[in-house]
Amino acid sequence: MESMVIQGEQRLSGSVRIGGAKNSALPIMASTLLGKGSCRLTNVPQVMDVSTMARLLTHLGATVESDEDRFSISVNEISSCRAPYELVKTMRASVMVLGPLVARYGEAVVALPGGCAIGARPINLHLAALERMGAEITIEHGNVHARAKGRLRGARIYFDVSTVTGTENIMMAACLAEGTTVIENAAREPEIADVAQFLIKRGARIAGAGTDVITIEGVAALRGADHQIIPDRIETGTYLVAGAITKGDVTVAHCRPEHSEGLLAKLSEAGADLAIEKETIRIRATQRLRSVDLKTLPYPGFPTDMQAQVMALMAIAHGPSMITETVFESRFIHVLELQRMGADIRIDGNHAVITGVERLSGAPVMASDLRASACLILAGLAAEGETRVARVYHLDRGYERLDTKLAGLGARISRTKERP
Ligand code: EPZ
């Protein structure tokens, strides 16, 4: 297993280019199952989850060719409708092949993803919606088995909880359903609008993506199309925090500032100096930041995927801050590791109360999930001495060359193999 070794207290400066959004690339790749024709994708992030999705599509019978950030995927026929557990357990986003498979082929067998470090991660809303569209769902030996006699039927779907991949799964399935599907209380994340843009290029009839009501008129078939994946707003936020936590001067290029309003408002409230252009954000923090309170919410609220990273920043801010996690039930695992670095944090239910300290101290820590790993790297950048973050495979799932990009900003960071 590999670790990341960071020598802290190094001010970052310079410019970093943001890659494509992992959480847009994954559903878009899954949606290629919906029709024949070649789909050429660009600005695809080179991260492990994308490789896993490519392996899953190949397992199902797709032809997948890639060259750096460019992917060409065609699915003329499938050889299997089964997404096996060994693939699904490493990447829960595999569940997004469920909607396209049952919509186009009338059958899908997808291993239940199970929980993960941040919560139970149920998919009950995905399944209930597919049943309303006429699919017969059974759970057998840890697999979801979805069957549809003929085409799915359009339906009115109301999601009790705003679910990102649930909205995407049903939006994709509805593209080929008979009649109209209306999704109410749909998730509004920018990645959903990106998936919809790609589907519309392929001939789908979708209105309202990006709002909480999405209407899809089913069509008989979808054709191939080309698409450039939007920039990753969470990667954007992670590098902005890297600039702030090291009291540096960092420009994030090739991003979409309008997708990060919630985070930018908090960074500005904390006293960071932000210069925002059409596709770049420059952050400067010459002095210790002020503490701020925040609550994670579905988009356009403050993103849960930035909660851990901003907590690292608040750990050395001036004063007390309260962070409330409302999206996932156990997304505070990184707190225990930050405490090992000297952070003063108290957990009370889904609230974390942070009292900023002057300085964190470097320590050996353990990554537990993708964003917690990023949080610990950021804390290490600011801490006094050396920090070793173990199990960085979590990081590689969703960040492309994070160590190289940080080193390009002046960080003293390197990757090392850990003795087993
Ligand atoms: C997506 O996960 C993202 N993943 C997550 O990013 C992100 O944290 C999350 O949305 C919230 O923004 C991808 O897009 C691949 P949800 P998803 O369904 O869709 C409950 C990262 O770091 N729920 O929006 O799985 C659920 O338990 C990852 O890149 C149900 O109860 O999240 C949670 O409390 C981590 N039943 C809430 O909804 C369901 O059927 C939101 O979950 C589905 C969800």
Residues whose N, C-alpha, C, O or C-beta is under 5 A from the ligand:
A	BS01	EPZ	N23 A93 R121 P122 I123 N124 L125 H126 V161 S162 T163 V164 T165 G166 D305 V327 F328 L370 R371
